[in-house]
Amino acid sequence: MGSRSLEAALISEADRQVGGNDAWLIVDDTALSKTGRHSVGVAPQYASALGNTTNCQTLVSLTLASGEVPVMVGLRLFRPESWTCDAARLDHAGVPDDRRSHRTKPEIAGPRLTGSVQPACTSAASLPMPDMA
């Protein structure tokens, strides 16, 4: 099973477990505090949970939630410009060529909402999609 097939199966199962008319598809970012400079994406960034700028990795997450039950259905690493403009750093970290361009958090989430989540999640099909432009 390919990664897209597995992801579609996971989203479908999440929809079965917590989907429905009262479900919400939540787009958020999550900061993981880090020390050092070598983990991909680590840079001084605003971490909302900490309320300040700190050295961290930031992940863009998609969560399907109903009532008090959240189920993570997507997670992607945000790469700040300090990473994407440094080819030597990207080479050293082994970042694949197709992951080297800078994308904003909405640009990361947008294709996920319309690409893999919406077709596999019947709840998401009825949710208003944000304007990511």
C-alpha positions in Angstrom: 0.0 0.0 0.0 1.4 3.4 -1.0 1.6 6.4 1.3 -1.3 8.1 -0.4 -3.5 4.9 -0.1 -2.6 4.5 3.5 -3.3 8.2 4.2 -6.7 7.9 2.5 -7.5 4.7 4.5 -6.6 6.5 7.8 -8.7 9.6 6.9 -11.6 7.4 6.0 -11.4 5.6 9.3 -11.2 8.9 11.2 -14.3 10.0 9.3 -16.1 6.8 10.3 -15.0 7.2 14.0 -15.7 10.9 14.5 -17.2 12.3 11.3 -20.8 13.5 10.8 -22.7 16.7 10.6 -21.2 18.1 13.8 -17.6 17.3 12.8 -15.0 20.0 12.3 -11.9 19.9 10.2 -9.3 22.0 12.1 -6.1 23.4 10.5 -3.5 24.4 13.1 0.2 24.7 13.6 2.2 23.0 16.3 5.6 24.0 17.5 8.1 21.5 18.8 10.8 23.2 20.9 14.3 22.2 19.8 17.9 23.0 20.5 20.5 23.0 17.8 20.3 23.7 14.1 20.4 20.4 12.3 16.9 19.0 12.5 15.1 20.1 9.3 13.1 23.2 9.8 14.5 24.2 13.2 14.8 28.0 13.4 13.6 30.8 15.7 9.9 30.8 15.1 6.8 32.0 17.0 5.4 29.2 19.1 1.8 30.0 20.1 1.7 27.5 22.9 4.7 29.2 24.5 3.6 32.7 23.6 6.9 33.8 22.2 9.6 33.1 19.6 11.8 30.2 20.3 14.0 27.7 18.5 11.6 25.1 17.2 10.2 23.0 14.3 6.7 23.8 13.2 4.2 21.3 11.9 1.0 22.1 10.0 -1.7 19.8 11.2 -5.2 18.8 10.1 -7.5 17.3 12.7 -11.0 15.9 12.3 -12.9 16.6 15.5 -16.4 15.9 16.9 -17.4 16.8 20.4 -14.4 16.3 22.5 -12.7 13.7 20.3 -10.0 14.9 17.9 -8.3 12.6 15.4 -5.2 13.8 13.6 -5.6 13.2 9.8 -2.6 15.1 8.5 0.8 16.5 9.5 3.3 18.3 7.4 6.6 20.0 8.3 6.9 23.7 7.7 10.3 24.8 6.4 11.1 28.5 7.1 12.9 30.6 4.5 16.1 30.4 6.6 16.1 26.7 5.6 14.8 26.8 2.0 17.2 29.5 0.9 20.3 27.6 2.2 21.1 24.9 -0.4 24.1 23.6 1.6 22.0 23.1 4.7 19.3 21.3 2.7 21.9 19.1 1.1 23.5 18.2 4.5 20.1 17.4 6.0 19.1 15.2 2.9 16.0 17.2 2.1 14.5 15.8 -1.2 14.5 18.2 -4.1 10.7 18.4 -4.2 10.6 19.6 -0.6 13.1 22.5 -0.9 10.8 25.4 -1.9 9.4 27.7 0.7 5.7 27.3 1.3 3.5 29.3 3.7 1.4 27.4 6.2 -1.8 28.0 4.2 0.0 26.8 1.1 1.0 23.6 2.9 -2.6 23.0 4.2 -4.5 24.0 1.1 -3.6 21.0 -1.1 -4.1 18.6 1.8 -7.7 20.0 2.3 -8.7 19.6 -1.3 -6.4 16.7 -2.3 -6.4 13.8 0.2 -8.7 14.8 3.0 -11.8 16.0 1.3 -12.3 13.1 -1.1 -11.7 10.5 1.7 -13.7 12.2 4.4 -17.4 12.5 3.8 -17.7 15.0 6.7 -15.1 17.3 5.0 -17.0 17.3 1.8 -19.8 19.2 3.5 -17.5 21.7 5.3 -16.8 25.1 3.9 -13.2 25.2 2.5 -11.1 28.2 3.5 -9.8 30.5 0.8 -6.1 29.8 0.9 -5.1 32.4 -1.7 
